[in-house]
Amino acid sequence: MKSPIITLSLFSILGLGLSASLCGAEPNLKFSAKLLALDANEGSAVFDVDKDGVLDIVAGRNWFAGPDYTPRPVRAIEDNRGYVHSNGDFPYDVDGDGWIDVISMSFFTSEIHWYRNPGDEGLKRGHQWEKHLLKDAGATRNEAEVMRDLDGDGIPELVVNSYFKENDFVAWKFTTEEREVIVQQGPRKKKELKEVPSLSKITIGLKKNGHGLGVGDLNGDGRVDVLFQSGWYEQPAEGIGDNPWTLHEDWFLHASVPMLVRDLNGDGRNDFIYGLGHDYGLFWREQLEPAADGKLQWKEHLIDDSFSQPHVLHFADIDGDGEDELITGKRVFAHNGKDPGGNEEAVLYYYNWDKRKKSFNRKTIMTGSAGTGLQINTADLNGDGRLDIVVAGKSGTYAIFNEGRK
């Protein structure tokens, strides 16, 4: 049985309290959406799983082989009261064998696992991916993660956000360690010491965490900083794991993951965009001239408050104009319907930035079917030169195809 195809015309909807201009001179984009799965998984990734030159989709329990997106197994994931024991899928060749693996954490447990891509033969036979422990992080109540290169060495770190304010704020750097593992030798299993992939801890802040995470250079010193609920951590001049990060408590926001750092108005100072992940409100904060003592100053601007739970934000040039658009939507049932607006319909939008007016113009991708989970991915899935969208959430896992201007 073929998966259903949903075709939607893109149009603008005026929402109560919306500050962005919703009119645009350009013809609207059109999208068609393919529902791949329906479960509580909220993570996804796009990469060439089987090295056939065609992009595939990984989303929780399955990977979907392009171009038809036939579901095949990755891993077993337990459900837990409306959630799953996974809060994201992060592609990375952990063991360096040339096949991209998947890293994942959980809201509820402290372990960081990686799932080994079984390679050509295993993928063809539909094998599940072997589960391996990267590190026991020692902390639960994890909200979400991002993978970003903090120290400029070309290798990303895994930056972890916790909704529990008293958890340490940490990132993890890829390394190896000698560990006792069980190996198969003929019909028997035995324990032996082996050098295996692992993670080393980078402590960004002690007992100061909270809902929200962004990465970017706020103070213009050329080093990326880390944003979170209560402000931002300034990266030290050297040794991100050896020297303290400076805490600047410039705000208190129950913010999205990620918060996006970018110089929107072209004044040479980075601004940032955030959503209220469990309420109504999508905003950008303009960075003003610093105070006499060097403290950063901010002015808040409303983008949209017509829908709730803009929990994940993403930048990509989906209309091909050479400028990135802001993509976000409603994280469906983020708190199982208990958030403000939690039972309202799913929405998925993109926003053009108007350089002259210094405001965002909203366009609709989908309403009433696909919302978001914890990750938004963009890639040219079908090779037509246009960026498509992949989302996974409690409204389903979708491949959303960009059909261009109609």
Residue pairs with C-beta under 8 A, 6 or more apart in sequence:
3 34
3 35
3 36
3 69
4 34
4 35
5 32
5 33
5 34
6 32
6 33
6 34
6 35
6 366
6 369
7 30
7 31
7 32
7 33
8 30
8 31
8 32
8 33
8 364
8 365
8 366
8 367
9 28
9 30
9 406
10 28
10 29
10 30
10 31
10 363
10 364
10 365
11 28
11 363
11 364
12 22
12 23
12 24
12 28
12 361
12 362
12 363
12 364
13 22
13 306
13 362
13 364
13 367
14 22
15 304
15 305
15 306
15 307
16 306
17 302
17 305
17 306
18 304
18 305
18 306
18 362
19 301
19 302
19 303
19 304
19 305
19 359
20 303
20 304
20 351
20 359
20 360
20 361
20 362
21 354
21 357
21 359
21 361
22 361
22 362
23 361
24 352
24 361
24 363
26 319
26 405
27 405
27 406
28 363
28 405
28 406
29 318
29 319
29 363
29 365
29 402
29 403
29 404
29 405
29 406
30 403
30 404
30 405
30 406
31 365
31 366
31 389
31 400
31 401
31 402
31 403
32 400
32 401
32 403
33 366
33 369
33 370
33 398
33 399
33 400
33 401
34 69
34 398
34 399
34 400
34 401
35 369
35 396
35 397
35 398
36 57
36 59
36 62
36 64
36 69
36 71
36 396
36 397
36 398
36 399
37 59
37 60
37 61
37 62
37 64
37 71
37 392
37 396
37 397
38 396
38 397
39 60
39 61
39 84
39 397
40 79
40 82
40 83
40 84
40 394
41 59
41 60
41 61
41 77
41 84
41 86
41 373
41 392
41 397
42 60
42 83
42 84
42 86
42 87
42 88
42 331
42 373
42 374
42 375
42 392
42 393
42 394
43 59
43 60
43 86
43 87
43 88
43 89
43 104
43 373
43 374
43 375
43 392
44 57
44 58
44 59
44 60
44 89
44 373
44 375
44 377
44 390
44 391
44 392
44 397
45 57
45 58
45 59
45 89
45 90
45 91
45 102
45 375
45 377
46 55
46 56
46 57
46 58
46 377
46 379
46 381
46 390
47 55
47 56
47 58
47 91
47 100
48 54
48 55
48 56
48 100
49 56
49 58
49 63
49 65
49 100
49 117
49 123
50 56
50 65
50 120
50 123
51 98
51 99
51 120
54 65
54 66
54 67
55 66
55 379
55 380
55 381
56 63
56 64
56 65
56 66
56 69
57 63
57 64
57 66
57 69
57 377
57 381
57 390
57 397
57 399
58 64
58 74
58 89
58 91
58 102
59 89
59 390
59 392
59 397
60 74
60 75
60 77
60 84
60 86
60 89
60 392
60 397
61 73
61 74
61 75
61 76
61 77
62 71
62 72
62 73
62 74
63 71
63 72
63 73
63 74
64 70
64 71
64 72
64 397
64 399
65 72
66 381
67 381
67 382
69 399
72 123
72 126
73 126
73 127
73 128
73 129
74 102
74 115
74 128
74 129
75 102
75 115
75 128
75 129
75 131
76 128
77 84
77 85
77 86
78 84
78 85
79 85
80 107
80 108
81 336
82 333
82 336
82 394
83 107
83 108
85 106
85 107
85 108
85 109
86 104
86 105
86 106
87 104
87 105
87 106
87 107
87 142
87 143
87 144
87 145
87 374
88 104
88 105
88 144
88 145
88 374
88 375
89 102
89 103
89 104
89 375
90 102
90 103
90 104
90 145
90 147
90 158
91 100
91 101
91 102
91 103
92 100
92 101
92 102
92 103
92 114
92 147
92 156
92 174
93 99
93 100
93 101
94 101
94 103
94 114
94 116
94 132
94 134
94 174
94 197
95 101
95 116
95 197
97 117
97 119
99 116
99 117
99 118
99 119
100 117
101 114
101 115
101 116
101 117
101 129
102 114
102 115
102 117
102 129
103 112
103 113
103 114
103 115
103 134
103 147
103 158
104 112
104 113
104 114
104 115
105 111
105 112
105 113
105 137
105 142
105 145
105 160
106 142
107 140
107 141
107 142
107 143
108 140
108 141
109 140
110 136
110 137
110 138
110 139
110 140
111 133
111 135
111 136
111 137
112 133
112 134
112 135
112 136
112 137
112 158
112 172
112 199
113 131
113 132
113 133
113 134
114 131
114 132
114 134
114 197
115 129
115 130
115 131
115 132
116 129
116 130
116 132
117 123
117 129
118 127
118 128
118 129
118 130
132 196
132 197
134 172
134 197
134 198
134 199
135 172
135 198
135 199
137 160
137 170
137 172
137 201
139 160
139 162
139 164
139 167
139 168
139 170
140 164
141 162
141 163
141 164
141 167
142 160
142 161
142 162
143 161
143 162
143 163
143 211
143 213
143 257
144 161
144 213
144 257
144 312
144 374
145 158
145 159
145 160
145 161
145 213
145 257
146 158
146 159
146 213
146 215
146 257
146 258
147 156
147 157
147 158
147 159
148 156
148 157
148 159
148 215
148 224
149 155
149 156
149 157
149 224
150 157
150 159
150 171
150 202
150 215
150 224
150 226
150 235
150 240
151 157
151 240
152 223
155 173
155 174
157 171
157 172
157 173
157 174
157 202
158 171
158 172
158 199
159 171
159 172
159 213
159 215
159 226
160 169
160 170
160 171
160 172
161 169
161 209
161 211
161 212
161 213
161 228
161 257
162 169
162 209
162 210
163 209
163 210
163 211
164 209
164 210
165 208
165 209
165 210
165 229
165 230
166 207
166 208
166 209
167 207
167 209
168 203
168 204
168 205
168 206
168 207
168 208
168 209
169 203
169 204
169 205
169 206
169 208
169 209
169 226
169 228
169 233
170 201
170 202
170 203
170 204
171 201
171 202
171 204
171 226
171 240
172 199
172 200
172 201
172 202
173 199
173 200
173 201
173 202
173 241
174 197
174 198
174 199
175 197
175 198
175 199
175 200
176 195
176 196
176 197
176 198
177 195
177 196
177 198
178 193
178 194
178 195
178 196
179 193
179 194
179 196
179 198
180 191
180 192
180 193
181 191
181 192
181 193
181 194
181 196
182 189
182 190
182 191
183 189
183 190
183 191
183 192
183 194
200 241
201 241
202 240
202 241
203 241
204 226
204 233
204 245
205 233
205 245
205 247
208 230
208 247
209 228
209 229
210 228
210 229
210 230
210 254
211 229
211 254
211 255
211 257
211 277
211 278
212 227
212 228
212 229
212 253
212 254
212 255
212 256
212 257
212 259
212 274
212 277
213 226
213 227
213 228
213 255
213 257
213 258
213 259
214 226
214 227
214 228
214 255
214 258
214 259
214 260
214 261
214 272
214 274
215 224
215 225
215 226
215 227
215 258
215 261
216 224
216 225
216 227
216 260
216 261
216 262
216 270
216 272
217 223
217 224
217 225
217 261
217 270
218 225
218 227
218 232
218 234
218 261
218 270
218 272
218 287
218 296
219 225
219 234
219 296
220 268
220 269
220 270
223 235
223 237
224 235
225 232
225 233
225 234
225 235
226 232
226 233
226 235
226 245
227 255
227 259
227 261
227 272
228 255
229 252
229 253
229 254
229 255
230 249
230 251
230 252
231 247
231 248
231 249
231 250
231 251
231 252
232 247
232 248
232 250
233 245
233 246
233 247
233 248
234 245
234 246
234 247
234 248
235 245
236 243
236 244
236 245
236 246
237 243
248 295
248 296
250 295
250 296
250 298
251 285
251 298
253 274
253 276
254 276
254 277
254 278
254 279
255 274
255 275
255 276
255 277
256 274
256 275
256 276
256 277
256 310
256 311
256 312
256 313
256 328
257 277
257 311
257 312
257 374
258 312
258 313
259 272
259 273
259 274
259 313
260 272
260 273
260 274
260 313
260 314
260 315
260 326
261 270
261 271
261 272
262 270
262 271
262 272
262 273
262 315
263 269
263 270
263 271
264 271
264 273
264 284
264 286
264 353
264 358
265 271
265 286
265 355
265 358
266 355
267 287
269 287
269 288
270 287
271 284
271 285
271 286
271 287
272 284
272 285
272 287
273 282
273 283
273 284
273 285
273 303
273 313
273 326
274 282
274 283
274 284
274 285
274 313
275 281
275 282
275 283
275 309
275 310
275 311
275 312
275 313
275 328
276 282
276 283
276 308
276 309
276 310
277 309
277 310
277 311
277 331
277 334
278 308
278 309
278 311
278 334
278 335
278 339
278 340
279 308
279 309
279 339
279 340
279 341
280 305
280 306
280 307
280 308
280 340
280 341
281 302
281 304
281 305
281 310
282 302
282 303
282 304
282 305
282 310
282 328
283 300
283 301
283 302
283 303
284 300
284 301
284 303
284 360
285 298
285 299
285 300
285 301
286 298
286 299
286 300
286 301
287 296
287 297
287 298
288 297
288 298
288 299
289 297
290 296
290 297
291 297
301 359
303 326
303 351
303 359
303 360
304 310
304 349
304 351
304 360
304 362
307 329
307 330
307 341
307 344
307 347
308 330
308 339
308 340
308 341
308 342
308 344
309 330
309 331
309 332
309 334
309 339
309 341
309 342
310 328
310 329
310 330
310 331
311 331
311 334
311 372
311 374
312 328
312 331
312 372
312 373
312 374
312 375
312 376
313 326
313 327
313 328
313 376
314 326
314 327
314 328
314 376
314 377
314 378
315 324
315 325
315 326
315 327
316 324
316 325
316 327
316 378
316 387
317 323
317 324
317 325
317 387
318 325
318 327
318 350
318 378
318 386
318 387
318 389
318 402
319 325
319 350
319 352
319 405
320 385
320 386
320 404
321 352
323 352
323 353
324 353
325 350
325 351
325 352
325 353
326 350
326 351
326 353
326 360
327 348
327 349
327 350
327 351
327 365
327 376
327 378
327 389
328 348
328 349
328 351
328 372
328 376
329 346
329 347
329 348
329 349
329 365
329 366
329 370
329 371
329 372
329 391
330 341
330 344
330 345
330 346
330 347
330 348
330 371
330 372
331 371
331 372
331 373
331 374
331 393
332 346
332 371
332 372
332 373
332 393
332 394
332 395
333 342
333 394
334 342
335 342
336 342
337 343
345 367
345 368
346 366
346 367
346 368
346 369
346 370
346 371
346 393
346 395
347 364
347 366
347 367
347 368
347 371
348 364
348 365
348 366
348 367
348 370
348 371
348 372
348 389
348 391
348 400
349 362
349 363
349 364
349 365
350 362
350 363
350 365
351 360
351 361
351 362
351 363
352 360
352 361
352 363
353 359
353 360
354 360
354 361
365 389
365 400
366 400
369 395
369 396
369 398
370 391
370 393
370 395
370 396
370 398
370 400
371 391
371 393
371 394
371 395
372 391
372 393
373 391
373 392
373 393
373 394
374 393
375 391
375 392
376 389
376 390
376 391
377 389
377 390
377 391
378 387
378 388
378 389
378 390
379 387
379 388
379 390
380 386
380 387
380 388
381 388
381 390
381 399
381 401
382 388
382 401
384 404
386 402
386 403
386 404
387 402
388 399
388 400
388 401
388 402
389 398
389 399
389 400
389 402
390 397
390 398
390 399
390 400
391 397
391 398
391 400
392 398
